[in-house]
Amino acid sequence: MPTKMRLQRYGKKGQPYYHIVIADGRAPRDGRFTEKIGTYNPLTRPADIKLDFDRALYWVKTGAQPTETVAAILKYTGVAFMHHLSIGVTKGAMTEEQAQAKFDAWKAEKDAKIESARRDVSTKGKTAEKKRLEAEAKVNEAKANELAKKRAAAAGLDAKAREELTAAVAEAPVAKVAVAEVAVAEEVVAEVAVAEEPVAEAPVAEVAVAEEAAPEVVAEAAEEPAAEATEESTEEQA
């Protein structure tokens, strides 16, 4: 099996990053490797690629077969283009100076495109963040207005409740005075009734008692002289 240029996965679930390695084609993806020549983080925009250019070009020249993703990385970083220019130098189509000049021109253009893409991403990110903040501010303002309406409604209800309570407190003393007056009147009537009952009943009871005692006194008075007269008549006869 030929030597492979492949990626080895690292990182947490959903947050991958990769090492670019040179490994035997028979080795598992995350197994033993011969050399690490770079890293690749696909989560950033643009992707963050760090590659040892000379070692990558060396392995490409020696026949290492890149995987599809690594081939794209080699093209993106200019390794593939430099390998193409070196083949032209080997065949005599151009000198090394000419090849290097072409590569420098391509590299400058490529770097300008990458920097432009980075600025666009940054600008889009700032614009999106600004829109998000504006939308969030509108939502917060709507919530604040709704809360203010609820508080105003609650304040109105509280004012109405306070007015009702004030009216009830103002009416309460009148009701208490009326009740007190009725209670006093009932007490006066009760006292008058109590005062009148003995005056009406006492003389009648005393008269009745006197009448019941009078016949007994009369009877006793009538019996005593009779007894004395009988005793006197007996003594005379003797």
C-alpha positions in Angstrom: 0.0 0.0 0.0 1.3 3.5 -0.8 1.9 6.2 1.8 -1.2 8.3 2.5 -1.6 11.9 3.5 -4.6 11.9 5.7 -6.4 13.5 8.6 -6.6 12.3 12.1 -9.6 13.5 14.1 -9.3 15.1 17.5 -11.7 17.2 19.7 -15.0 16.7 21.4 -18.2 15.6 19.8 -19.4 18.3 17.5 -16.2 20.3 17.9 -13.6 18.4 15.7 -10.2 19.5 14.6 -7.7 17.4 12.6 -4.0 16.7 12.4 -2.5 16.3 8.9 -0.3 13.2 9.0 1.7 10.9 6.8 0.7 7.3 7.5 0.8 3.9 6.0 -2.2 3.2 3.8 -2.9 0.0 5.8 -3.0 1.8 9.2 -6.4 2.9 10.7 -7.4 6.5 10.4 -6.5 7.4 14.0 -3.7 4.8 14.3 0.0 5.0 14.0 1.5 7.6 11.6 4.9 8.5 10.2 4.9 12.2 10.5 2.6 15.1 11.4 2.9 18.0 8.9 0.1 20.3 10.0 -3.4 21.0 11.5 -6.8 21.8 10.2 -9.7 23.4 12.0 -12.9 23.5 9.8 -15.0 25.3 12.4 -13.5 28.7 11.8 -14.4 31.0 8.8 -12.2 30.8 6.8 -10.8 27.5 7.9 -7.7 27.6 10.0 -4.9 25.7 8.3 -1.4 25.4 9.5 0.9 23.3 7.2 4.6 22.7 6.9 4.9 23.7 3.3 8.3 22.2 2.6 7.5 18.8 4.2 4.2 18.6 2.4 5.8 19.4 -0.9 8.5 16.7 -0.2 5.9 14.0 0.5 3.9 14.9 -2.6 7.1 14.6 -4.7 7.8 11.2 -3.2 4.4 9.9 -4.2 2.3 10.1 -1.0 -1.3 9.9 -2.0 -3.5 12.6 -0.4 -7.1 11.9 0.6 -9.8 14.1 -0.9 -9.8 16.6 1.9 -6.0 16.8 2.2 -5.8 17.3 -1.6 -8.1 20.3 -1.2 -5.9 21.6 1.6 -2.8 21.2 -0.6 -4.5 23.1 -3.4 -5.6 25.8 -1.0 -2.2 26.4 0.5 -0.4 26.3 -2.9 1.5 23.0 -2.4 -0.2 21.5 -5.4 0.6 24.5 -7.6 4.3 24.5 -6.5 4.5 20.8 -7.3 3.1 21.6 -10.8 5.7 24.4 -11.3 8.5 22.1 -10.1 7.5 19.5 -12.8 7.8 22.3 -15.4 11.2 23.2 -14.1 12.2 19.5 -14.3 11.1 19.3 -17.9 12.9 22.5 -18.8 9.7 24.5 -19.5 10.9 27.3 -17.1 13.7 28.1 -14.8 13.4 28.0 -11.0 13.4 31.8 -10.8 10.5 32.0 -13.2 8.6 29.3 -11.3 9.2 31.1 -8.0 8.0 34.4 -9.4 4.8 32.8 -10.7 4.3 31.1 -7.3 4.9 34.4 -5.5 2.3 36.2 -7.7 -0.2 33.5 -7.1 0.5 33.5 -3.4 -0.1 37.2 -3.2 -3.3 37.0 -5.1 -4.4 34.1 -2.9 -3.6 35.9 0.3 -5.5 38.9 -0.8 -8.6 36.8 -1.5 -8.3 35.1 1.8 -8.0 38.4 3.6 -11.0 39.8 1.7 -13.0 36.7 2.6 -11.9 37.2 6.3 -13.0 40.8 6.2 -16.3 39.9 4.6 -16.9 37.3 7.3 -16.1 39.8 10.0 -18.3 42.4 8.4 -21.2 40.0 8.0 -20.7 38.8 11.6 -20.8 42.4 12.9 -23.9 43.1 10.8 -25.6 40.0 12.0 -24.6 40.9 15.6 -26.0 44.4 15.1 -29.3 43.1 13.7 -29.5 40.6 16.5 -29.0 43.3 19.1 -31.5 45.6 17.5 -34.1 42.8 17.4 -33.4 42.0 21.0 -33.7 45.7 21.9 -37.1 45.8 20.2 -38.3 42.7 22.0 -37.1 44.1 25.3 -38.9 47.4 24.6 -42.1 45.6 23.7 -41.8 43.6 27.0 -41.1 46.8 28.9 -44.2 48.6 27.4 -46.4 45.6 28.2 -45.1 45.5 31.8 -45.7 49.3 32.1 -49.3 48.8 30.9 -49.9 46.1 33.4 -48.4 48.2 36.2 -50.6 51.2 35.2 -53.7 49.0 35.2 -52.7 47.6 38.6 -52.1 51.1 39.9 -55.6 52.1 38.8 -57.2 49.2 40.5 -55.2 50.0 43.7 -56.4 53.6 43.6 -60.0 52.4 43.2 -59.6 50.0 46.0 -58.1 52.8 48.2 -61.1 55.0 47.4 -63.6 52.2 48.4 -61.7 51.6 51.6 -61.7 55.3 52.5 -65.4 55.5 51.9 -66.0 52.4 54.0 -63.9 53.9 56.9 -65.8 57.2 56.6 -69.2 55.4 56.9 -68.0 53.0 59.7 -68.2 55.6 62.7 -71.8 56.5 61.8 -72.9 52.8 61.9 -71.0 52.3 65.2 -72.7 55.4 66.7 -76.1 54.2 65.6 -75.5 50.7 67.1 -74.3 52.3 70.3 -77.4 54.5 70.5 -79.7 51.5 70.1 -77.8 49.6 72.8 -78.1 52.5 75.2 -81.8 52.9 74.5 -82.3 49.2 75.1 -80.4 49.4 78.5 -82.5 52.4 79.5 -85.7 50.6 78.7 -84.5 47.6 80.7 -83.7 49.7 83.7 -87.1 51.4 83.6 -88.8 48.0 83.4 -86.8 46.7 86.4 -87.6 49.9 88.4 -91.3 49.6 87.7 -91.8 45.9 88.5 -91.2 46.2 92.4 -93.5 49.2 92.7 -96.4 47.3 91.1 -96.0 44.0 92.9 -94.7 44.9 96.4 -97.9 46.5 97.9 -100.1 43.7 96.6 -97.9 41.0 98.2 -97.8 42.9 101.5 -101.6 43.3 101.6 -102.1 39.7 100.8 -99.8 38.7 103.6 -101.6 41.1 106.0 -105.0 39.6 105.1 -103.7 36.1 105.6 -102.3 37.0 109.1 -105.4 39.0 110.3 -107.9 36.1 110.6 -105.5 34.1 112.7 -105.0 37.0 115.1 -108.7 37.6 115.4 -109.3 33.9 116.1 -106.6 33.8 118.8 -108.0 36.9 120.4 -111.6 35.5 120.4 -110.5 32.1 121.9 -108.4 33.5 124.8 -111.3 35.5 126.6 -113.6 32.5 126.4 -111.1 30.3 128.1 -110.5 32.9 130.9 -114.3 33.2 131.4 -114.7 29.4 131.8 -112.0 29.3 134.5 -113.7 32.2 136.4 -117.1 30.5 136.4 -115.6 27.3 137.7 -113.9 29.0 140.6 -117.2 30.7 141.6 -119.1 27.5 141.7 -116.5 26.0 143.9 
